[in-house]
């Protein structure tokens, strides 16, 4: 089975702190994604990556950056956390060999910024 | 830009009954895919069912089936014989078959199963 693992299920940070959210997938997927999930807003794409060292902005990239140094790992970085970044963050991956749009998700990281 | 609309923030159904979740979408393209994803409480989101736009036949996966109305841009999910394990957030999603398009999700419907 495909496994997408997010390093932290729950985090509490203070305003201005730098935050790292890590995501690792074990199925050699080419594509990785970071989404933000908020009630009433659904899932919104922050960044995605189609290859190592490659990244593209999604719909809401402001205040975030990403890093993909290895194929299996995709990190989301909040350079200076703010209270409006309190949210659930979902990592996902997909393979070019599988059905288009079929994503495999991690369990999510719930971030609270105080 | 493509949009996906789920007009029912919450739904409930008696165990063993049937429930239908609604989804509409807006696109100018003719070749695309539609999905229903399920997110159980505190668990990973998983793919429930997938529909290819060029296929007229509605997709079915066990107790889950869709009613795909391409002209109306409607894509509803029917869950038959509802079970307690069906309680979850359900997200409708769209992706074009062209270029490097990404999934566009609806806002979700929270389904409660009443024992």
Interface residues (C-beta under 8 A of the other chain):
Chain A: X4 X33 X40 X41 X42 X43 X44 X45 X48 X50 X56 X58 X90 X92 X99 X100 X101 X102 X103 X105 X106 X107 X108
Chain B: X4 X6 X9 X33 X35 X37 X42 X43 X44 X45 X46 X47 X50 X91 X93 X95 X97 X100 X102 X103 X105 X106 X107 X108
